[in-house]
Amino acid sequence: MQDPFVNRKKPLPRVTYREMDAWLEAHIHQGLVAVGRFYSSIRRFFMRFRLRGLPRTLNELASEASTVGLAGLVFLLTLALPAFEETRGNWKAQDDYSVTFLDTAGNLVGRRGILLDDAVPLDQIPDHLVKAALATEDRRFFSHFGIDIMGTARAMMENVRAGGVVQGGSSISQQLAKNLFLSNERTLQRKINEAFLALWLEVNFTKHEILKLYLDRAYMGGGAFGVGAAAQYYFGKSVKDVTMAEAAMMAGLFKAPTSYAPHVNLPRSRARANEVLTNLVQAGFYTEGQVIAARQNPATPVDRSEEGFANYYLDWAFDEVKRIAPGPEQVLNVTVSYNPRLQKFATETVVNMLRENGDVKGVSQAALVTMENDGRVLAIVGGRDYGESQFNRATDALRQPGSSFKPFVFVTAMMNGFRPDTFIVDRPIRMGNWQPKNYNRRYAGRVTLTTALVRSINTIPVRLANTISRKKIVDTARAMGLTTDLPESSPMPLGVAEVRVIDMASAYASMANGGLQATPYTVLKVEGTSGAVLYERDAEATPKRVLPEQAVADMNGILHQVTTKGTGRRAQIENVKAAGKTGTTQAYRDAWFVGYTGNFTTAVWYGNDDFSGTNRLTGGNLPAMTWQQVMALAHKGTTTLPMPGVDMPVAEALLAKARIQGTSSDTSTIADIIDTDGAARLSPATALALQRIHLLLGGDGIQIQIGLDETEPTPDVSDPSDRAILTTEVAPDQAG
């Protein structure tokens, strides 16, 4: 019987490590030999094509060029991929707003955004306009593939010869790519994207379609996009009717629409049009005899000189529209608080001041904002010449306010236990390595806060800031309207933090209106093309109180003295009480005057864009003089409102203002108070307010017999102030 535990399978042969090593070595060797034989056969095959001498050099250069070119192409495509994303979706649609601005009387102020008219087919656009565009921008448009190699090379040579950029080498396709998809930034990546997108346009559209898109979408200045809108804006006619002279002027706008716009600089625009006519002759499109009439009779655009005064204002208003635009509709009619008479006068005043005094005082720029005391902006001057610079110095520039910042320190002190008659010592003070000095390098000793601010002493606001804390000053300044960064540094009380002109006007207006926030605004109503009201400012909204009444009264009393016996004496207005503060910064870089009356607030700045110092220009000089002239005009034909805390207590002044302006239910304007017999029925409070306003005006005029409202207590006529209520005189030019 077989033993079940016996394993009958044959055992595996034993393999030694030596045998395994020998087997691997043999097979690896055989494999390497086979590879070597294969390589030798390949090498023998390609040896037949071996080059020597010049052919070999050229072949290697071509090989290297292909390698580098392929790598470069991959790199460029990688950079251009984000740009190609822009071609997706409805890229032909216009994204921007088209806004027509009207003043409160319904008169046209100007336009901003897209002014587009692409309804005219290419074959109906005059031949001389199309050829003028081609001769000036891209003569080989119909022969290149989207990038004009010859034109680019020529432009590069001209730029190198001139030592700067005097010619552009972009084809019409490249310019269209930039207009449709890209920004105006001057970077290498943008140029690469522009080139690839130009090729994309050439592949996807015919030459005629590209040319039509270019003529419809190119920016032509004045907010007009395309030749159709430009013809309407500059010449008041359809593009189908433009003459050769007008076509030359329009074609000249493609290069620099703002600089060559005829409503900005007509002589420069006509000189550019003459160059375009020369280009037409040089390109062979016309003979000199065919263009001579256009040279001798240059185009005359529609007069838009009045609109030119509003440019800085409209730029700021357009930004406000984009912030508050209520819905998807983008073609809008907007009513703004613009005052054309005041804007024109303010602009001319600034320009004349700079023309007459700029060289002597070493100053080249200025900015101004005038608003009503609730923040309603009436005029903005953003610089001396919008055609030369569109940078709005009134709303965007950051400049040090100097001593015009001190009221924020003093009003904060009034909110923390100080009063105008509080004494404080003017003497040297040191904070680390910094020691403030007074303008005259002398110290007055023990002075009141009123004297300190009227005389603009520097050590006092620093001492006040050390006592009440700089954080409280910053909080007050922000509540009043300053929006820029205000570092809590040692010299901060002397106005070293940068501010905006419009913010300074807003902040001072909060003192002029009795302590209420006065956020700048201009948009009153927004309507769609159908006439539907999309937005309307709430005139009944109650502004936030940012300053207590007593602090307002104290500050207005002090700042009024600045204009009567302080550094702002040049700002005095006849028969109108004013308050304000001058400001002059280190090295005379900035000169300010910010001030107000019961009606308006205006901030004025003079300086240089490069921050260079002026010739000892101070805030009490050109800024105060400019302020006086502009504010004097603003008050002509306007009822002078009481200044809170100066003419009467703050609450009383606000009540009188409301009733004079007709915003109170008790009465309307003074003209409405007077009936046909010269008599009116007023409450004692209103009558008292009007009497005090009469004392402010101090002129002969209409005599009004004022009756008493039986529902209110009868004033004590034995008291002189109440006895005067019964007969009031109001100057004729102030009535109503």
MARKOL-265379 format. One line per field, with one value per residue (C-alpha): residue number from 1; residue in three letters; x, y, z. Coordinates in steps of 0.05 Angstrom, whole numbers, plus 5000, padded with zeros to 4 digits. Example, Ala and Ser with C-alpha at 12.3 -4.5 7.8 and 13.67 -1.06 7.14 Angstrom:
BEGIN
seq	[1:2]
type	[ALA:SER]
u	[5246:5273]
v	[4910:4979]
w	[5156:5143]
// end
This chain:
BEGIN
seq	[1:2:3:4:5:6:7:8:9:10:11:12:13:14:15:16:17:18:19:20:21:22:23:24:25:26:27:28:29:30:31:32:33:34:35:36:37:38:39:40:41:42:43:44:45:46:47:48:49:50:51:52:53:54:55:56:57:58:59:60:61:62:63:64:65:66:67:68:69:70:71:72:73:74:75:76:77:78:79:80:81:82:83:84:85:86:87:88:89:90:91:92:93:94:95:96:97:98:99:100:101:102:103:104:105:106:107:108:109:110:111:112:113:114:115:116:117:118:119:120:121:122:123:124:125:126:127:128:129:130:131:132:133:134:135:136:137:138:139:140:141:142:143:144:145:146:147:148:149:150:151:152:153:154:155:156:157:158:159:160:161:162:163:164:165:166:167:168:169:170:171:172:173:174:175:176:177:178:179:180:181:182:183:184:185:186:187:188:189:190:191:192:193:194:195:196:197:198:199:200:201:202:203:204:205:206:207:208:209:210:211:212:213:214:215:216:217:218:219:220:221:222:223:224:225:226:227:228:229:230:231:232:233:234:235:236:237:238:239:240:241:242:243:244:245:246:247:248:249:250:251:252:253:254:255:256:257:258:259:260:261:262:263:264:265:266:267:268:269:270:271:272:273:274:275:276:277:278:279:280:281:282:283:284:285:286:287:288:289:290:291:292:293:294:295:296:297:298:299:300:301:302:303:304:305:306:307:308:309:310:311:312:313:314:315:316:317:318:319:320:321:322:323:324:325:326:327:328:329:330:331:332:333:334:335:336:337:338:339:340:341:342:343:344:345:346:347:348:349:350:351:352:353:354:355:356:357:358:359:360:361:362:363:364:365:366:367:368:369:370:371:372:373:374:375:376:377:378:379:380:381:382:383:384:385:386:387:388:389:390:391:392:393:394:395:396:397:398:399:400:401:402:403:404:405:406:407:408:409:410:411:412:413:414:415:416:417:418:419:420:421:422:423:424:425:426:427:428:429:430:431:432:433:434:435:436:437:438:439:440:441:442:443:444:445:446:447:448:449:450:451:452:453:454:455:456:457:458:459:460:461:462:463:464:465:466:467:468:469:470:471:472:473:474:475:476:477:478:479:480:481:482:483:484:485:486:487:488:489:490:491:492:493:494:495:496:497:498:499:500:501:502:503:504:505:506:507:508:509:510:511:512:513:514:515:516:517:518:519:520:521:522:523:524:525:526:527:528:529:530:531:532:533:534:535:536:537:538:539:540:541:542:543:544:545:546:547:548:549:550:551:552:553:554:555:556:557:558:559:560:561:562:563:564:565:566:567:568:569:570:571:572:573:574:575:576:577:578:579:580:581:582:583:584:585:586:587:588:589:590:591:592:593:594:595:596:597:598:599:600:601:602:603:604:605:606:607:608:609:610:611:612:613:614:615:616:617:618:619:620:621:622:623:624:625:626:627:628:629:630:631:632:633:634:635:636:637:638:639:640:641:642:643:644:645:646:647:648:649:650:651:652:653:654:655:656:657:658:659:660:661:662:663:664:665:666:667:668:669:670:671:672:673:674:675:676:677:678:679:680:681:682:683:684:685:686:687:688:689:690:691:692:693:694:695:696:697:698:699:700:701:702:703:704:705:706:707:708:709:710:711:712:713:714:715:716:717:718:719:720:721:722:723:724:725:726:727:728:729:730:731:732:733:734:735:736]
type	[MET:GLN:ASP:PRO:PHE:VAL:ASN:ARG:LYS:LYS:PRO:LEU:PRO:ARG:VAL:THR:TYR:ARG:GLU:MET:ASP:ALA:TRP:LEU:GLU:ALA:HIS:ILE:HIS:GLN:GLY:LEU:VAL:ALA:VAL:GLY:ARG:PHE:TYR:SER:SER:ILE:ARG:ARG:PHE:PHE:MET:ARG:PHE:ARG:LEU:ARG:GLY:LEU:PRO:ARG:THR:LEU:ASN:GLU:LEU:ALA:SER:GLU:ALA:SER:THR:VAL:GLY:LEU:ALA:GLY:LEU:VAL:PHE:LEU:LEU:THR:LEU:ALA:LEU:PRO:ALA:PHE:GLU:GLU:THR:ARG:GLY:ASN:TRP:LYS:ALA:GLN:ASP:ASP:TYR:SER:VAL:THR:PHE:LEU:ASP:THR:ALA:GLY:ASN:LEU:VAL:GLY:ARG:ARG:GLY:ILE:LEU:LEU:ASP:ASP:ALA:VAL:PRO:LEU:ASP:GLN:ILE:PRO:ASP:HIS:LEU:VAL:LYS:ALA:ALA:LEU:ALA:THR:GLU:ASP:ARG:ARG:PHE:PHE:SER:HIS:PHE:GLY:ILE:ASP:ILE:MET:GLY:THR:ALA:ARG:ALA:MET:MET:GLU:ASN:VAL:ARG:ALA:GLY:GLY:VAL:VAL:GLN:GLY:GLY:SER:SER:ILE:SER:GLN:GLN:LEU:ALA:LYS:ASN:LEU:PHE:LEU:SER:ASN:GLU:ARG:THR:LEU:GLN:ARG:LYS:ILE:ASN:GLU:ALA:PHE:LEU:ALA:LEU:TRP:LEU:GLU:VAL:ASN:PHE:THR:LYS:HIS:GLU:ILE:LEU:LYS:LEU:TYR:LEU:ASP:ARG:ALA:TYR:MET:GLY:GLY:GLY:ALA:PHE:GLY:VAL:GLY:ALA:ALA:ALA:GLN:TYR:TYR:PHE:GLY:LYS:SER:VAL:LYS:ASP:VAL:THR:MET:ALA:GLU:ALA:ALA:MET:MET:ALA:GLY:LEU:PHE:LYS:ALA:PRO:THR:SER:TYR:ALA:PRO:HIS:VAL:ASN:LEU:PRO:ARG:SER:ARG:ALA:ARG:ALA:ASN:GLU:VAL:LEU:THR:ASN:LEU:VAL:GLN:ALA:GLY:PHE:TYR:THR:GLU:GLY:GLN:VAL:ILE:ALA:ALA:ARG:GLN:ASN:PRO:ALA:THR:PRO:VAL:ASP:ARG:SER:GLU:GLU:GLY:PHE:ALA:ASN:TYR:TYR:LEU:ASP:TRP:ALA:PHE:ASP:GLU:VAL:LYS:ARG:ILE:ALA:PRO:GLY:PRO:GLU:GLN:VAL:LEU:ASN:VAL:THR:VAL:SER:TYR:ASN:PRO:ARG:LEU:GLN:LYS:PHE:ALA:THR:GLU:THR:VAL:VAL:ASN:MET:LEU:ARG:GLU:ASN:GLY:ASP:VAL:LYS:GLY:VAL:SER:GLN:ALA:ALA:LEU:VAL:THR:MET:GLU:ASN:ASP:GLY:ARG:VAL:LEU:ALA:ILE:VAL:GLY:GLY:ARG:ASP:TYR:GLY:GLU:SER:GLN:PHE:ASN:ARG:ALA:THR:ASP:ALA:LEU:ARG:GLN:PRO:GLY:SER:SER:PHE:LYS:PRO:PHE:VAL:PHE:VAL:THR:ALA:MET:MET:ASN:GLY:PHE:ARG:PRO:ASP:THR:PHE:ILE:VAL:ASP:ARG:PRO:ILE:ARG:MET:GLY:ASN:TRP:GLN:PRO:LYS:ASN:TYR:ASN:ARG:ARG:TYR:ALA:GLY:ARG:VAL:THR:LEU:THR:THR:ALA:LEU:VAL:ARG:SER:ILE:ASN:THR:ILE:PRO:VAL:ARG:LEU:ALA:ASN:THR:ILE:SER:ARG:LYS:LYS:ILE:VAL:ASP:THR:ALA:ARG:ALA:MET:GLY:LEU:THR:THR:ASP:LEU:PRO:GLU:SER:SER:PRO:MET:PRO:LEU:GLY:VAL:ALA:GLU:VAL:ARG:VAL:ILE:ASP:MET:ALA:SER:ALA:TYR:ALA:SER:MET:ALA:ASN:GLY:GLY:LEU:GLN:ALA:THR:PRO:TYR:THR:VAL:LEU:LYS:VAL:GLU:GLY:THR:SER:GLY:ALA:VAL:LEU:TYR:GLU:ARG:ASP:ALA:GLU:ALA:THR:PRO:LYS:ARG:VAL:LEU:PRO:GLU:GLN:ALA:VAL:ALA:ASP:MET:ASN:GLY:ILE:LEU:HIS:GLN:VAL:THR:THR:LYS:GLY:THR:GLY:ARG:ARG:ALA:GLN:ILE:GLU:ASN:VAL:LYS:ALA:ALA:GLY:LYS:THR:GLY:THR:THR:GLN:ALA:TYR:ARG:ASP:ALA:TRP:PHE:VAL:GLY:TYR:THR:GLY:ASN:PHE:THR:THR:ALA:VAL:TRP:TYR:GLY:ASN:ASP:ASP:PHE:SER:GLY:THR:ASN:ARG:LEU:THR:GLY:GLY:ASN:LEU:PRO:ALA:MET:THR:TRP:GLN:GLN:VAL:MET:ALA:LEU:ALA:HIS:LYS:GLY:THR:THR:THR:LEU:PRO:MET:PRO:GLY:VAL:ASP:MET:PRO:VAL:ALA:GLU:ALA:LEU:LEU:ALA:LYS:ALA:ARG:ILE:GLN:GLY:THR:SER:SER:ASP:THR:SER:THR:ILE:ALA:ASP:ILE:ILE:ASP:THR:ASP:GLY:ALA:ALA:ARG:LEU:SER:PRO:ALA:THR:ALA:LEU:ALA:LEU:GLN:ARG:ILE:HIS:LEU:LEU:LEU:GLY:GLY:ASP:GLY:ILE:GLN:ILE:GLN:ILE:GLY:LEU:ASP:GLU:THR:GLU:PRO:THR:PRO:ASP:VAL:SER:ASP:PRO:SER:ASP:ARG:ALA:ILE:LEU:THR:THR:GLU:VAL:ALA:PRO:ASP:GLN:ALA:GLY]
u	[5000:5027:5046:4998:5049:5099:5103:5110:5121:5190:5230:5246:5317:5363:5390:5452:5464:5523:5480:5428:5481:5510:5441:5426:5495:5487:5419:5438:5500:5460:5410:5464:5497:5430:5420:5490:5479:5413:5447:5504:5455:5417:5482:5506:5439:5443:5517:5493:5462:5521:5535:5600:5622:5570:5511:5524:5527:5463:5429:5450:5428:5361:5353:5369:5323:5267:5277:5280:5223:5179:5195:5181:5115:5093:5113:5075:5013:5016:5017:4961:4913:4879:4866:4832:4783:4757:4732:4681:4611:4577:4640:4606:4560:4578:4586:4592:4539:4514:4494:4464:4471:4419:4418:4359:4329:4331:4388:4441:4505:4543:4550:4594:4603:4588:4561:4553:4522:4538:4476:4510:4536:4608:4588:4549:4608:4641:4700:4744:4732:4750:4812:4833:4830:4870:4922:4933:4928:4944:4959:4973:4910:4884:4951:4977:4952:4934:5005:5040:5113:5138:5099:5123:5195:5189:5158:5214:5267:5233:5226:5299:5319:5276:5297:5225:5157:5136:5103:5060:5065:4998:4955:4880:4868:4913:4880:4811:4835:4857:4792:4748:4786:4844:4863:4911:4966:5035:5062:5095:5039:4987:5024:5030:4956:4941:4980:4946:4877:4891:4906:4842:4803:4834:4815:4744:4724:4734:4775:4712:4681:4743:4746:4672:4682:4742:4705:4647:4686:4747:4745:4739:4740:4683:4654:4639:4656:4658:4654:4578:4575:4635:4602:4540:4581:4631:4592:4519:4507:4504:4570:4543:4546:4616:4661:4734:4758:4713:4735:4808:4794:4758:4813:4864:4828:4847:4917:4902:4828:4835:4894:4867:4793:4769:4727:4789:4842:4817:4885:4918:4861:4865:4940:4930:4876:4926:4974:4919:4908:4983:4978:4922:4967:5028:4987:4965:4891:4883:4924:4945:4895:4838:4855:4874:4802:4801:4868:4843:4776:4788:4729:4692:4661:4597:4611:4616:4655:4602:4605:4681:4672:4637:4688:4718:4649:4621:4678:4662:4587:4596:4633:4576:4525:4563:4563:4488:4460:4400:4393:4415:4392:4454:4427:4408:4386:4413:4394:4451:4460:4508:4506:4531:4538:4579:4621:4640:4659:4699:4737:4753:4773:4823:4852:4859:4892:4943:4954:4966:5003:5029:5099:5108:5083:5114:5048:5019:4956:4894:4830:4763:4698:4636:4576:4514:4520:4484:4536:4501:4560:4551:4619:4685:4750:4799:4857:4875:4865:4824:4853:4924:4907:4844:4869:4818:4857:4793:4768:4829:4892:4921:4954:4973:4922:4970:4936:4868:4868:4871:4795:4788:4834:4798:4727:4748:4774:4706:4673:4718:4709:4748:4716:4738:4760:4800:4872:4931:5004:5041:5112:5163:5144:5185:5162:5222:5264:5207:5194:5139:5153:5107:5107:5140:5187:5161:5116:5057:5053:4983:4930:4857:4838:4804:4869:4909:4866:4856:4932:4945:4994:5026:5043:4972:4939:4997:4985:4910:4923:4968:4911:4850:4886:4898:4850:4792:4815:4818:4748:4720:4753:4726:4656:4658:4678:4752:4759:4835:4885:4901:4960:4962:5032:5061:5055:4985:4950:4988:4959:5013:4964:4941:4869:4824:4796:4725:4731:4755:4694:4649:4680:4676:4603:4585:4603:4566:4502:4499:4536:4503:4540:4548:4568:4583:4530:4506:4458:4386:4348:4363:4315:4316:4305:4230:4226:4217:4249:4301:4329:4311:4348:4307:4305:4269:4323:4351:4427:4467:4490:4565:4580:4543:4509:4553:4617:4591:4573:4642:4679:4638:4650:4726:4731:4690:4744:4796:4764:4756:4822:4862:4900:4838:4820:4823:4763:4714:4649:4610:4546:4558:4588:4641:4683:4743:4815:4879:4930:5002:5047:5122:5165:5102:5082:5007:4964:4892:4832:4770:4711:4635:4576:4505:4493:4554:4621:4682:4750:4808:4877:4938:5003:5045:5034:5106:5101:5154:5150:5117:5147:5123:5049:5005:4932:4915:4937:4911:4867:4831:4825:4797:4749:4724:4709:4674:4633:4614:4584:4549:4512:4487:4412:4409:4378:4434:4421:4442:4508:4494:4526:4546:4481:4438:4438:4447:4377:4345:4388:4368:4294:4301:4337:4283:4228:4263:4277:4206:4224:4182:4107:4096:4121:4155:4205:4204:4169:4114:4109:4091:4020:3993:3984:4054:4027:4039:4019:4079:4092:4135:4193:4193:4185:4244:4286:4269:4284:4353:4365:4346:4397:4448:4431:4430:4398:4339:4283:4212:4176:4135:4081:4083:4022:4023:3997:3943:3960:4029:4046:4050:4121:4134:4135:4166:4230:4270:4285:4212:4187:4229:4190:4130:4166:4219:4256:4286:4333:4297:4350:4345:4270:4249]
v	[5000:5067:5117:5177:5225:5212:5270:5238:5306:5316:5371:5436:5439:5481:5543:5575:5650:5641:5608:5664:5718:5684:5680:5754:5776:5735:5764:5836:5831:5803:5860:5913:5882:5884:5957:5974:5939:5977:6044:6028:6013:6078:6116:6085:6105:6178:6183:6185:6253:6283:6355:6392:6464:6519:6472:6442:6511:6533:6469:6475:6548:6529:6473:6519:6573:6523:6499:6569:6593:6534:6547:6621:6607:6562:6616:6671:6627:6616:6691:6703:6650:6699:6748:6695:6685:6755:6732:6687:6712:6773:6816:6863:6889:6956:6951:7024:7074:7128:7187:7254:7305:7360:7417:7431:7476:7419:7448:7403:7402:7349:7275:7220:7147:7113:7158:7106:7110:7049:7050:7075:7019:7022:7035:7098:7127:7179:7154:7211:7193:7120:7138:7190:7137:7088:7139:7161:7096:7037:7046:6972:6949:6909:6875:6851:6793:6834:6856:6906:6883:6940:6992:6966:6966:7037:7062:7030:7064:7131:7124:7105:7164:7212:7183:7172:7148:7191:7138:7077:7014:6983:6963:6977:6905:6913:6978:6946:6887:6937:6976:6914:6870:6905:6965:7022:6999:6999:6930:6875:6826:6874:6881:6805:6797:6852:6817:6750:6781:6818:6751:6723:6781:6770:6696:6708:6771:6800:6863:6904:6878:6896:6965:6977:6954:7000:7061:7046:7032:7078:7131:7200:7245:7281:7214:7195:7126:7116:7164:7167:7193:7239:7271:7286:7312:7355:7378:7365:7324:7252:7219:7211:7287:7304:7343:7327:7380:7351:7280:7300:7330:7267:7221:7261:7242:7168:7180:7223:7241:7283:7325:7336:7345:7410:7431:7426:7458:7479:7504:7439:7400:7438:7428:7354:7354:7387:7329:7280:7316:7309:7234:7228:7257:7216:7151:7166:7169:7241:7294:7360:7396:7353:7370:7443:7467:7429:7460:7531:7521:7479:7449:7489:7447:7462:7511:7472:7523:7526:7450:7455:7489:7427:7375:7364:7367:7316:7268:7267:7264:7205:7167:7181:7156:7091:7083:7093:7071:7031:6976:6943:7001:7038:7094:7147:7220:7248:7313:7343:7402:7436:7513:7535:7609:7594:7540:7586:7643:7597:7568:7636:7663:7606:7612:7687:7682:7633:7673:7738:7711:7642:7662:7712:7663:7601:7564:7527:7491:7502:7466:7489:7460:7500:7467:7484:7470:7404:7376:7394:7407:7467:7475:7438:7464:7407:7445:7503:7467:7404:7397:7391:7347:7310:7293:7321:7356:7374:7303:7258:7295:7284:7345:7368:7418:7454:7500:7490:7424:7460:7470:7395:7398:7458:7432:7366:7407:7444:7375:7357:7413:7471:7538:7596:7636:7579:7601:7559:7575:7586:7565:7516:7443:7382:7312:7267:7297:7341:7412:7453:7526:7585:7620:7683:7642:7678:7655:7694:7663:7657:7663:7642:7587:7641:7680:7617:7597:7668:7679:7606:7591:7523:7501:7506:7452:7405:7417:7407:7341:7317:7332:7305:7250:7247:7189:7234:7286:7233:7208:7278:7293:7229:7242:7311:7285:7270:7202:7195:7161:7204:7175:7193:7222:7277:7332:7309:7369:7416:7384:7338:7282:7286:7304:7319:7387:7361:7328:7393:7429:7374:7376:7452:7450:7410:7471:7518:7478:7473:7407:7360:7313:7342:7285:7313:7295:7319:7267:7289:7244:7187:7171:7116:7128:7115:7171:7124:7151:7100:7140:7205:7235:7238:7312:7297:7251:7277:7281:7253:7301:7299:7360:7387:7454:7489:7466:7492:7559:7564:7546:7590:7649:7637:7623:7685:7726:7693:7731:7797:7804:7741:7709:7706:7780:7778:7732:7783:7792:7856:7849:7774:7743:7691:7642:7602:7582:7591:7536:7537:7476:7466:7498:7533:7471:7480:7541:7534:7573:7536:7576:7584:7629:7612:7592:7560:7527:7532:7500:7528:7499:7525:7488:7449:7378:7359:7380:7434:7495:7560:7629:7639:7633:7630:7612:7684:7706:7675:7622:7673:7722:7667:7645:7717:7728:7662:7667:7739:7718:7658:7704:7752:7748:7698:7709:7709:7655:7663:7632:7586:7611:7679:7712:7673:7608:7546:7518:7585:7594:7526:7543:7610:7577:7524:7575:7622:7565:7541:7473:7488:7478:7546:7592:7594:7644:7717:7734:7685:7714:7783:7791:7843:7893:7883:7846:7775:7730:7697:7662:7700:7651:7662:7737:7739:7699:7746:7807:7781:7765:7837:7861:7817:7847:7919:7952:7995:7961:7935:7949:7890:7895:7829:7804:7753:7682:7679:7606:7626:7669:7743:7771:7823:7888:7924:7885:7920:7855:7835:7906:7905:7845:7888:7925:7892:7916:7869:7892:7889:7846:7796:7789:7720]
w	[5000:4980:5033:5027:5056:5001:4948:4880:4841:4813:4848:4810:4783:4826:4791:4817:4819:4772:4720:4725:4718:4657:4625:4636:4611:4548:4531:4547:4505:4447:4454:4454:4394:4357:4375:4352:4286:4276:4292:4244:4189:4201:4204:4139:4107:4128:4110:4039:4054:4090:4072:4072:4069:4056:4047:4115:4148:4116:4135:4207:4209:4180:4230:4289:4262:4255:4326:4356:4312:4333:4406:4398:4363:4419:4469:4431:4425:4499:4511:4461:4487:4537:4481:4438:4495:4480:4412:4445:4457:4427:4421:4371:4425:4457:4532:4551:4568:4521:4564:4545:4601:4611:4661:4706:4652:4602:4561:4532:4573:4534:4521:4547:4531:4465:4410:4355:4286:4243:4200:4136:4091:4067:3995:4017:4055:4010:3971:3993:4067:4056:4017:4068:4122:4080:4058:4130:4169:4122:4048:4036:4072:4013:4000:4068:4111:4172:4192:4148:4151:4108:4145:4212:4189:4161:4226:4267:4225:4231:4306:4313:4270:4311:4377:4398:4376:4316:4274:4288:4247:4264:4206:4205:4224:4285:4305:4298:4342:4395:4391:4396:4445:4479:4521:4504:4550:4517:4534:4495:4510:4484:4418:4412:4426:4377:4322:4333:4337:4272:4239:4269:4239:4170:4172:4195:4156:4087:4077:4065:4130:4169:4139:4155:4227:4234:4207:4254:4318:4317:4372:4340:4402:4437:4458:4385:4359:4285:4226:4228:4299:4286:4226:4267:4327:4290:4229:4245:4182:4158:4141:4070:4061:4087:4040:4025:4074:4128:4110:4117:4186:4208:4181:4221:4285:4281:4305:4366:4373:4435:4411:4341:4358:4325:4384:4428:4383:4314:4286:4304:4275:4209:4206:4214:4160:4113:4127:4109:4042:4029:4045:3993:3940:3961:3961:3890:3907:3884:3849:3880:3836:3865:3937:3929:3942:4008:4028:4013:4048:4110:4147:4201:4255:4294:4350:4415:4455:4509:4517:4525:4593:4619:4601:4669:4701:4652:4663:4737:4725:4678:4732:4780:4728:4721:4797:4806:4738:4760:4708:4644:4599:4576:4532:4583:4591:4656:4690:4729:4776:4728:4727:4658:4677:4738:4703:4646:4693:4739:4681:4651:4719:4730:4660:4666:4734:4707:4643:4681:4742:4724:4703:4760:4813:4782:4779:4719:4743:4785:4805:4833:4858:4874:4907:4945:5019:5015:4966:4901:4854:4807:4774:4768:4739:4733:4701:4657:4590:4579:4509:4536:4596:4613:4683:4731:4786:4823:4832:4823:4843:4913:4943:5013:5042:5089:5139:5105:5144:5212:5217:5225:5286:5316:5305:5338:5396:5400:5404:5463:5512:5480:5462:5417:5478:5509:5520:5498:5496:5431:5445:5415:5417:5396:5379:5369:5314:5288:5312:5280:5268:5255:5189:5218:5261:5324:5381:5410:5479:5510:5456:5446:5397:5355:5349:5335:5275:5248:5250:5227:5283:5273:5343:5370:5326:5343:5418:5408:5371:5428:5477:5440:5399:5325:5316:5336:5286:5231:5250:5247:5180:5150:5177:5146:5077:5068:5034:5026:5072:5133:5171:5245:5241:5284:5231:5208:5243:5196:5133:5106:5087:5015:4999:4939:4922:4918:4986:5017:4989:5016:5085:5092:5067:5129:5171:5123:5127:5203:5214:5164:5117:5047:5002:4931:4879:4812:4783:4797:4750:4701:4645:4592:4518:4528:4579:4638:4702:4724:4782:4817:4875:4939:4956:5022:5049:5115:5114:5172:5226:5232:5275:5336:5329:5380:5347:5280:5310:5342:5278:5233:5278:5277:5202:5187:5222:5177:5119:5156:5193:5180:5122:5077:5072:4996:4997:5024:4984:4988:5030:5039:5101:5084:5123:5101:5110:5070:5062:5038:5039:5047:4993:4968:4928:4941:4954:4977:4997:5019:5042:5044:5054:5074:5002:4971:4986:4940:4944:4903:4893:4854:4842:4791:4766:4779:4852:4841:4886:4865:4872:4944:4924:4986:4996:5012:4942:4877:4910:4954:4895:4851:4906:4915:4841:4831:4894:4881:4814:4846:4893:4840:4835:4892:4960:5011:5063:5136:5158:5217:5281:5251:5231:5279:5319:5277:5286:5271:5209:5183:5194:5159:5101:5094:5093:5045:4997:5001:5031:5093:5094:5128:5074:5006:4979:5000:4935:4953:5023:4996:4972:4925:4981:5008:5069:5092:5149:5182:5247:5297:5287:5212:5220:5268:5220:5162:5205:5221:5147:5132:5182:5146:5078:5104:5044:5026:4989:4993:5058:5082:5135:5172:5209:5265:5264:5317:5331:5358:5418:5402:5410:5463:5422:5481:5466:5411:5374:5372:5358:5295:5269:5251:5195:5152:5091:5040:4985:4917:4883:4940:4943:4920]
// end
